Amino acid sequence: MKKTFLSVALIVSMVALPLAANAHGYGGWHGGWRGGGYNQGSRWAPIAAGAIVGAVAVNAYRPYYNTYRAYGPQGTYFCPANGLYFPQIQGCPMPWQFVPY
């Protein structure tokens, strides 16, 4: 789903950028003098489209990390029959006894 959306967004931006560039005519100064500066139209549209496509591309492949971790009680397991703890012995004939740190 993300790859499809990313592909569609990329194609739309590739089509929109040349259209925005050619919307001002033959590339000459066809805007007009307004407010003390020469108005060439909206040149922010390709930058905004690139920013949106870039944000979608970055967020589409960013790995999700679970920040919530529920830690259990800290301790180890003791085998009363052998008198050993879990890493030293792998099996116990009796039920394991939890020993908190």
Buried (B, 14 or more C-beta within 10 A) or exposed (E): EEEEEBEEBEEEBEEBBEEBEEEBEEEEEEEEEEEEEEEEEEEEBBEEBEEEBEEBBEEEEEEEEEEEEEEEEEEEBBBEEEEBBBEEBEEBEEEBEEEEE
